[in-house]
Amino acid sequence: MSVDGHIDDLAEERLTLSNAADLDRVDAVRATMDAIMVGAGTVRRDNPSLLVKSVSRRIERVSRGLPEDLVKVTVTEGGDLDPGSRFFTTGAAPKLVYTVRDAAAGLTARLGSAATVVDLGERVDLPALLADLSARGVRRLMVEGGGAIHTAFLTAGLADELHLVVAPFFIGEPDAPRFTHAGAFPQSPRHPMRLAEVRKIGEVALLRYTMGRA
């Protein structure tokens, strides 16, 4: 995020806040995961592939008995997802779309064989979503964003670790997308996170926090 807490500006072209070295670090973290998750807004806006990019890391995953690609996960209440987006068309691992009952049938028809649609019932319930992922063998989930998903996991107290990379500039646009939205966060001044690591990566700073009792 920028120094003033934004993850993008209001320009049409996607803003890159990080540098090559940190993007490689993110790829290394991805390679240790079972699944990766973004919100439907991120799928629509950024069209990410969410693959492990390093060939050597993909080979190393296979050598450890892991699939080359991560399971890809998104969540939507409206069901507005394009089966032609890179989320669905890249990678051989399963693609899972969690949604509410009212949108499930239409989304299943729209996506066809591109993904498995999971009906969470009347509302998106993150503990139920995580329980379903666990039943599918997912033990380590990387949540990449955007702001609504960050907020949902953090306010529900469902994150174990936060990697926050601060870029050396301000956005200065109040309506630009933020790292989190308004909410009741358990990580408050009275219950702060624990700072596990500070690392300089070029001109960006990685702050790695742990939370919860562990």
Summary of the structure (lengths in Angstrom):
residues: 214
radius of gyration: 17.3
end to end distance: 26.2
largest distance: 47.4
contacts: 599
relative contact order: 0.19
helix: 30%
strand: 22%
